[in-house]
Amino acid sequence: MTTPLLTTRRTLTELHRTCSACPSQWEGTTDDGQRFYARYRWGWLTWGFGPTLDAAIDASIDSPGLQCGDDLDGEIGTYEMLEKLNLQVMER
């Protein structure tokens, strides 16, 4: 298992995979009301948090990213994304 990039585990109250093809993408909301966005494309996982979805997307552009695959890879599962970023989803 790789070391997660977020040292404090954050909890998502909502998480939706918004693209079932390449690139893999998710949007969500944290338990403190922040919006979340993640994208996996060209082997790189990028993510961001912000007060709005647009701010979270902007933050994902500036994130350091995590290389998880090769240059042609654009598919990653939800569980693997959550594990790599040290996120959990609140059970309903």
VENGITA-V406621 format. One record per residue. PSI is psi in radians with two decimals (NA if undefined). NEAR is the number of other C-alpha atoms within 12 Angstrom. D_FIRST is the distance of its C-alpha to the first C-alpha in Angstrom with 2 decimals. Layout:
BEGIN
PSI:NEAR:D_FIRST + PSI:NEAR:D_FIRST
END
This chain:
BEGIN
2.38:9:0.00 + 2.76:14:3.79 + 2.22:12:6.63 + 2.62:19:8.67 + -0.52:24:12.08 + 2.01:24:14.28 + -0.47:12:14.58 + 2.17:12:16.78 + 2.21:19:15.74 + 2.61:27:18.37 + 2.26:25:19.94 + 2.29:29:21.36 + -0.36:22:24.62 + 2.47:24:24.95 + 2.21:27:22.73 + 2.27:20:24.26 + 2.07:26:23.05 + -0.14:18:26.00 + 2.11:20:25.62 + -0.08:17:24.89 + -2.95:17:25.31 + 2.35:20:24.00 + 2.71:24:22.95 + 2.32:30:20.72 + 2.57:32:21.91 + 2.62:37:21.79 + 2.60:32:24.15 + -3.08:36:24.13 + 2.38:30:25.51 + 2.93:28:24.02 + -0.24:21:25.62 + 0.25:16:27.57 + 0.01:19:29.01 + 2.57:24:27.11 + 2.63:33:26.53 + 2.48:40:23.14 + 2.36:40:22.65 + 2.60:43:19.73 + 2.42:43:20.21 + 1.97:39:18.33 + 2.50:27:20.75 + 0.52:22:21.08 + 0.07:22:17.30 + 2.30:30:16.98 + 2.09:40:15.79 + 2.70:35:18.35 + 2.83:39:19.24 + 2.73:35:22.01 + 2.61:33:23.77 + 2.98:24:27.56 + -0.39:20:30.69 + 2.88:20:31.35 + -0.73:24:29.49 + -0.70:18:31.15 + -0.66:20:29.95 + -0.69:29:26.31 + -0.77:26:26.71 + -0.74:22:28.33 + -0.58:24:25.53 + -0.54:29:22.97 + -0.60:21:25.14 + -0.06:15:24.86 + 2.66:23:21.10 + -0.43:15:19.29 + 2.83:27:17.09 + 2.10:26:13.74 + 2.07:24:14.11 + -0.17:26:11.93 + -2.96:17:14.58 + 3.08:16:17.99 + -0.36:14:21.17 + 0.01:15:22.38 + 2.32:20:19.35 + 0.15:25:20.16 + 2.20:27:18.55 + 2.50:32:15.34 + 2.78:24:15.23 + -0.81:27:15.70 + -0.75:16:12.92 + -0.70:20:10.31 + -0.81:35:12.33 + -0.73:30:12.47 + -0.78:23:8.81 + -0.55:30:8.49 + 0.03:35:11.75 + 0.82:23:11.43 + 2.70:31:14.43 + 2.71:26:16.04 + 2.26:24:19.19 + 2.26:16:22.15 + 2.49:10:23.45 + NA:6:27.09
END
